[in-house]
């Protein structure tokens, strides 16, 4: 699968690494008891008789034995049993390690998916996790390291009654090992087929687009819109929903295309796959409602009790941060563009969550973005916000070659602290009083009056001032919050360059559909440009940002227009379609330029490098000519004569 860059499907149903015994030795070995009349007293060693050794084991390496005497008889004491069979013990573990290493490498290189349709034990359980994406059947398909009978024997008491208590969907779906669950074989296969339908047929290939006509309209308004301060299901942003009167309110993605995964784990984040105008995308959204994380009681611990943890919405906890990072890595190896509906106030920084490694899992989000190669859009939906550390791990500068940030016009917010917190820190009471004395006409009049009256009257005026300031303090606290909030608006985000643009929510589907199509076309051309520049060691490789900059210059030069046109997605796409052949020619010329530069660099280098480089170039030309036909060789000679003026 890796060699051909194909998706890899693993159907898991196994009992782990095989255990075997050497049957040929088992039938013939004898025991050197301490007292043959009382075998219950123990034994000294195992052996085979001389006749059996000579007949069955000499020269075939089934056992390693040393000659000794037992009760005056010459015997062969068994030191090691190798056996004739090829699969008795550690060699199976070596083979399992080989499979494990290949599975780990496969997850990084291609699309991997596991269907757990029967029990999968030991190395089988590790293979499930190493392949990451997992669909588990809900019955008789546990993912376990050790069977429940063996654990009961180890503990000396019957604690567990089924393997499902150890690795059934109640455990593995809830902890994120299983991405989806299915009630039977057929449903599992249907889920797998649906999953594979989002993925290119080969790694790095074209995304599988579908025709949405008859299902949805590409350029349409979004019907569903959140209300300020009212919790809602974030899935409605993506899928749409019915209103109280039963009328359909459309969502961001194509109708019926959203498929959620990892739904049983870390419920404060929603992840899945969907289509936008027929183009598959990965999607991550913030749960704004309070979620529950349930930790089951272990029957092996008599003091254990089920623990239920309440997780506030719009906050990253250790499990939801890990889920976000896991989803980003999954989408990356599926070659999917990524849409993030971001509404995070930050990371949970309490003692328990810090101990549970929230910092570690939060940093994995950044690692995932750094490695991403397809377009990533971070979008702040209506009445949502990104604050503090949450913004840091989502900022487009993490991987500027693929990431872009956007916000809903007017209602989105972003900043270091929420407005209330910022006002408490940066607009304290002394600042409120200064603002009152500058703005309030009555206070201005009282302070003016105080300057012109006798000392005997100042106490009365000061009392009036104090009463006025106390009465105004609540409203000025609100004014301070509003003042701080105006620093967090999409207008300021755009002005300081942290977002690309602010987008009306109802128009977001059309905007991002065209933006996605443009970015996919741009990335395809960019990859060709970067590949053309990757010809050797003498010339610096072209970065993705440099390739985009060169493409921008080509566009502006061809259209003789202002730089603002570069952001017009429809015009950019039209230009690429109309000039496809010219662009391919430009890429070829680019490769020619870099090859020329590489040869030039090699031949003018200082010292022995120039001589070695020149000799290598001549040898390479000679080898290439030897593979040419007579006509092609003559044509090449003529070209060389003309260029070199021979």
N, C-alpha and C positions, 0 to 999 in steps of 0.2 A: 504493500500500500504506500509506504514512504517512497520507494523507488519510483513509482508511477504517479505520486502526489494525489492519490485517490482517497476518498473517505473510507474509514475503517470501522466496520461494525463487529463488535465482539459479543457473541451470545454466551452468557456465563451460566454454566450449570456443572459444578464440579465438587469434588470432596478434598481438594487441596493436593499437595505433593504426595505421590504414591509411596507407600511403605511396603517393602518386601523382605523376604528371607531366602537364603540360599537353600533351596529344597534338596539339592543333591547332597549337601553336607548335613542337612537336618535329618536325613534318613540313615546316616551312617555314624554320626559322632557317638562317642561313649564318654562316661563320666568316671573320673578318678576320685571315688569317695574316700574320705578319711578312714572310715571303717565300713567295709562293704556289708557287714552284718547289721550295721546301724546307719543307713543312709541319711537318717534325720539329723545326724551330727554334722553334716555339711560335706563339702567336696573341695579338692585342691585345684583341679583343672579339667578341661575338656580335651579329648584326644580322639584320634582314629587309629585303628589297628594298622600294623605294617602292611598286611595284605590289602586292606582297603585303600591305604595310601598309594601303594604301588599300582593297584588296579585302576583307581579312579582319579587320583589327584596329582601324581607326579608329572611335572612338566606342563600342567595346564593352568597353573596360577589361580586355582579356585580357593586354595587356602595357603597361608604361610605357616609352616609348622617346624618344630625342632625335635630332633630325635632324642628320646629319653627312655628310661626304664620305669616300668610300673608293675609292681608285684613280680619282679624278675623277668618281665616280658618287654621286648622292644616295641615301643609305640611312638606315635608322632603327636606331640603336644600342640594343640591349635593355638597360635598366637594371633592370627588375623584371618577373618573370613572375607574373601573377595566375592566368591560366587560366580556362577556361569551366566546368570541373568544380567541384562544391561541396565536394570532400573530398580535397584534395591533400596537406595537411601540417599546419600549426599549428592550423588550424580543427578538425582531428580531436583534437589535444591539448586544445584548449579544451573540446570535447565530452566528452573523457575526464575532464577536471577537473570538469565538471558532474556526471558520473556518480559520480566519487569523492566529491565533497562530499555528494551525495544519499545515497550508501551509508553514509558516516560518520554523517550525521544519522539515517538509518534505524536503525542499530545502537543509537543512544541512545533512540529512540522506540518501536521495535517489534521483533518477533522477526525476525531475519535468519538465513538458512541458505544456504550455498553447496554445490552438488554439482559437484566437478571431475571431469568425465567425458571430457575431452580436454585437450590442452595449453592452458594459459592464460598469456599472455606480456605482459610490460610492465605497462601499466595493468590488464590482466586479472589479473595476479598481485597488484597492489595492491588491487583490488576484493575478491579473496579474503580478504585480511587485514583490510580495512576492515569487511567483514561478519562477521569473527571466526569464527563457527561454520562449520566446514568438514568435509565428507566427501569424501575423495579416493579415486578408483579406483586400484588398485595398479599397473595397467599402462597405458602410453601416456597418462598424464595428469599431466605435470610442471607445476609452478608455477614459472615462471622469469622473469627480467628480460631476459635475452639468450640466444639460442640457442647451443648449444655450437659450431656451425660459426663463428659470428661471433667468439666468444671465442678459438677456436683461431687465426683469422686475425689477431686483434688481437695475440696473443702470438707469432705467427710459428712456432708448433709445434703439432702435434696432441696436445693434452693430454687433452682430454675426448673420449669416444667416443659418449656418449648424453646427452640432456637429463635423463634420470633421475638422472645423477650430480650435477646442479645443483639439481633441484627435485622429484625423485621422492619417494615415501613414506619412503624411507630417510633423507631429509633433513627433509622437511616434517612427517612424523609424529613424528620424534624431537625436533624443536625446538618443537613446539606450535602450528605454523601450521595443520596438519590435526588436527582433533579425533578423527576416526575414519577408518578405511580400509575399503574394500570391494573384493572381488575382481572384480566386474563391475557392469554398469549396474543390473541388477535388485536386487542386494544393496544398492547405494547408495540406490536408491529406497525399499527396505524400511527401511533405517536412517533415512532422512529421515522416512518416515511414522511410525516409532516415536518419533522425536524430537519431531515435531509433536504427537503424542498426549499429551505432557506439558504442552502450552502452551495457554492460553486461545485461543478462536477469534478474539477481538479483544483488543487490548492493554487491560488493566484489567478484562477480563470475568471471568466465573466460571471457576474452575479445573475442568478436565475430570475429574470423579470417575468411577471405575469400580466396578462391583460385584465384590467379591472372594469372594463366596460360591461355594463349590465349589473355590476356589483356596487360600484361607487363611481364618483366623478373626481378626476384629478384636481381640477381647479374649482374648488367650492369653499364656502365659508364653514367655519367650525361652529356647530350649534351649541354645544355644552360650554358653559362658562362658570367658574366658581364664584361664590359670593364672599365678600370680605368677612373674615372672622367666623365663617361657618365651616366646620370640618366636613370633608367629603372623601369619597373613595378615589384615589389618584388614578385608578384604572379608567375612570370615566373620561379623563383628559385624553386618553389614547383610543378608547373604544367607542365613546359616546354612551348614551343611556336614554331612557324614556323619562319625561317629566311627570309631574303628578297627574296630568290629564291623559297620559299614555301617548303623547306625541314624541317622536324620535328626535333626539338632539345628537347630531353627529359629533364624532371625536376627531382627533388629529390624524390617526392612521386610517388605512382602508378598512371599510366595514368588515368585521368578522375575521380580520387577519392576525390579531394579537394572540399570541400563545405564551402563557406565563410559565416560567420554570423556577425551581427552588422556592416554591410557594409555601412549603411547610417550615422553612427555616428563616430566622432573622426577619420577621414580618414588618419591621420598620422601613424596609426597602423592597420595592417591587421591581423584578427584572423579567425579561422575556424577549420575544422576537415578534416583529410585525412588518407590515409592508406599507410603504409610502409611495403612492402612484405606481404600485406594482413592484417597487424595488425593495428587497429585504433589508431590514435594519435590526440591530440590537437596540434594546431600550432599557433604561434604568430610570426609575421615578421614586420620589420620596413619599413615604406614607406620613400624612399629616395628623393622623389619629393615633391615640394611645394603643399600643400593641402589647400582647402578653408573650413572654418567653417562659416555657414550662420545662423544668428539669425533673425527670421522673425519679422516683425513689428506687434505689437498688435493693432488690430482695435479699442480696447477700449481706447487707448492712441493716441490722435490726433497728438501729437508731435513725436510719434515713427516713426522710419524709419528702413528699413532692414539694418542689419549690416553684413558686410562680413569681416572676419578676415583671413589673409594669415598666414598659419602655415608652417614653414620651415620643410623640411625633416630631418630625423635622430635626432629629438628633441622630448622629452616628454613634452607635454602641459598638463594642468589639465585634460582636457577631455580624452586625449589618455592614460594618466597614469591610470585614473579610468577605462578606457576600458580594459587595460592590466590586472589590478587587478580583474576586473569582469570576464574576460575570464579565468584566472587562477582558480578562485573559481568555475566557471562552470565546467571546465575540472576535477577539483578535485572530485566533487560529481558525475561525470560520470565515475570515475575510469580510466581515460585515461592517458597514458604516454604523456609527453609534450615535444615538440620540439620548441625551440626558435631560430629564425634566427636574431641575435642581431646586430644592426648597429646604436647605439645611441651615439651621442656626449655629451649627458647630458640632464638635465631638463631645461626648460625655466624659467629663474629666474628674469624676468622683474617685475616691480611693479604690473601691472595688473594681471599677472599670479600668483604672490605671494599672492595677495589679493584673487584670485580665488582658492586658497587652493591647489596649486600644491604640496606642502610639504605633506599635508594630504593624497592626492591620491597616491603620490609616495610611502609613507610608507605602504599603503595597498598592494602594490606589494610584499613587504617583508612578510607581514602577510600571504598572500596567499601561498608563498613558504614554510613558516614554517609549515603550516598545511598539505602540500602535502605529499602523501603517495606512489605515483607511480613514475617511473623514470622520471627525468627532464634532458634534454640535452640542454645546452646553447651553441650555435655554432656561431662563427663569420665567415660569408661567405666571398667570395673573395672581396678584396678591401674595406672591411667594418672595422669598428672600434667601440670600446666601451671606453668611457672616463669618468673620474671623478665619479660623483654621479650615473651615469647610471651603471657603473661597480659595485658600492657598493650594489645596489638593485638586481643585478643578480649573485653575487658571490656565488660559490658553498658552501662556508662555512656557508651560511645562514641556509642550511639544508643538511649537508654533507652526511646524510644517503640516500638521494635520488638524489641529484644534482651533475652533472658533467659539466665541461666547456671544450670546444674544440675550435680550431681556424683553419682556412684554412692555409695550409703550405705556407709560403713565403709572402703572400699578406695581411693577416689580421693584425690589429694593436690594441693595448690596452695600456692605460696609464692614468695618472692623467690629463694631458693637451695634446692637439694636439701638434705636433712637433713645429709648428710656435710659439705657445704660450710658450712652454717650453723653446725654444731658446731665446725668448724675455725676459724671466724672469731669466734664469740660464746661458745664454751665451751672456752676454751683450758686448758692444763695447770694453771695456777694456780687456775682455776675447778674443775677436776676434783679437785684436792687439797683445796679447801675443802669440796666435797661429800663426799669420803671422810671427812674429819675430823669432819663433821657426822653422817654416817650409820653408818660402820663401828664396831661395838662395840669391837673390839680396838684400833683407833687411838684411840678415845675413852679407853679404859682406859690405854693407853700414855702419852698426853698428860697424863692425870690423875696417873699415877704419877710422871712426870717432875717435876711441880710439888712433890712431897713428898720426893724423895730427895736424897742428898748429891751435890755436884758431881762426885765421882769416879765415880758410877754413871750420870750423865746421858749420857755418850758411848755406853755400851752400849745404853741405851734409845733414843737417837737413831738408832743403827744399826738397831735392830729396827723403828723407825718407817719408816726409809727403805726397808728391805727389804719391809715390808708395803705401802707405797705403790706401789713398783715392781710388786709382784705384782698389785695391784688395778687398776693403770692401764689394761690392755687392756679389762677388763670395764666400767670406768667410761667409757671412750671409747664403748663400745656404748650405755651408759646415756645418755650425752650426745646421741648420735644419735637414740635413741628419744625423748628429751625434746624435741629440736628437731622431730622428725617429728610429735609430738602437737600442734604449733602449726599444722600444715598439713592437718588433717583436715576432712572435710565438716562436722562439728559446729561447728568454729570458723568456717569459711567462712560457714555459715548464721547463726551468732550475730553476726558483724560485718556481715552484710548484703551480701556480695559474690555470693552465689548465692540463688536463689529457694527452693530446696529440695534435700534429698538424696533420691535415688530408688533403690530396690532395682533392680538390673540386670534381674532376671527379670520385673519388673513395668513396666519402662520403656516397652515398646511400648504397653501399655494407657494408661499415664499420658500419654505424649506424643500419642497419637492423640486423646484427649479434649481435651488442652491445645491441640492444633492446631486442632481443630474450633471450640473456644471462641474462640481468638484470631482466626480468620478471620471468624467472625460479629461479634466485637467490632470488628475493623478495618473491616468493611463499614459498620456503624452509625456508627463514629467518622468515616469519610470523609464520610458524609451530614451529620453534625453540623458538621464543619469547613467543608463547602461552604455550609451554611446561614448560617454566620457570616461568609462572605466576600462582603459586600455593598457595600463601598465603602472610602473612605480614612479616614473619620472614626472608625471603630471598629477597635480592635486585633484582628487575626485570631486565631482560636482555634488553639492548638497541639494536636498530637496528644496530649500528656500531659494538657493541660487537658480535652480532650474525654473521655479515659478517666476522669479524675477526676470529671467531671460524670456520666458513665454509672454510675460506682460509686455516687455519691450517689443516683441514681435507683433503682438496684438495692436498696440498703440501706433506702431510704425505703419502697419498695414491699413489701419483705419484713419490715420492722420487725425486723431481725436485727443480729447483731454483724458487724464488719468481716471476721472470719475467713471468713464465708460467701462473700465475694467471690472467694476463691481456689478455691472448689468448682466445677470446670469443668462438671460435669453439671448442677448446679442453675442455674448461670448460663445455660447453653444452654437449659435447660427454660424458664427465666423469659423469655428473649428470644423463644422460639417461642410461648409462651402470650400474650405481650403485644406481638406484632408491630404490631398496629394502634395500640395506645396509644403505642408508641415512635415510629411514623411521625408521629402527631399531635404528640408532644413535639418532634420535629425541625421540624415545620411551625411550632409555636409559637416555637421557638428562632429560626427565620428571621424570623418576624414581629417578635420582640423586637429583633433586630439591625437590621432595616430601620427600625423605629421609632426606634432609637437613632441611626442614621445621619441620618435626616431631622431629628431633634431637634438633633443636633450642628451640622448645616449651618445651621439657622435661628436659632440663638442665638450663633453665632460673632461675634467682635468685628469692628468696622470694616465694610469693604465686603463681607466674606465672607458675612455674614448676608444682605445684600440680594441678592447674586448667587446665593447658595444658595437662598433663598426663590423668587427668580425662576425658577431652574432647575427647582425642584420643581414649580412651577405649570405651567411649559411642558411638563415631562414628563407631568404628569397630563393636560394638554390633548391632547398627542400620543397618549397611550394611549386616551383617550376617543374620539378620531377613528377608532380601529380597531374600536370596539365596535359591536355591533348596537343597535338602538333600545331593546329591552327591557333589555339588559345596561347600557346607558347610564343609563336611568331608575333601575335598581336601584342603580347606583353613586352617582348623585346623592342618592338617598334615604339611603344609608349615610353619605355625607359630611354631610348635614344633621343626622342623628342624632348622629354623633360630635362634630361641631363646634357642635351646639346652635344651628343657624341658624334 
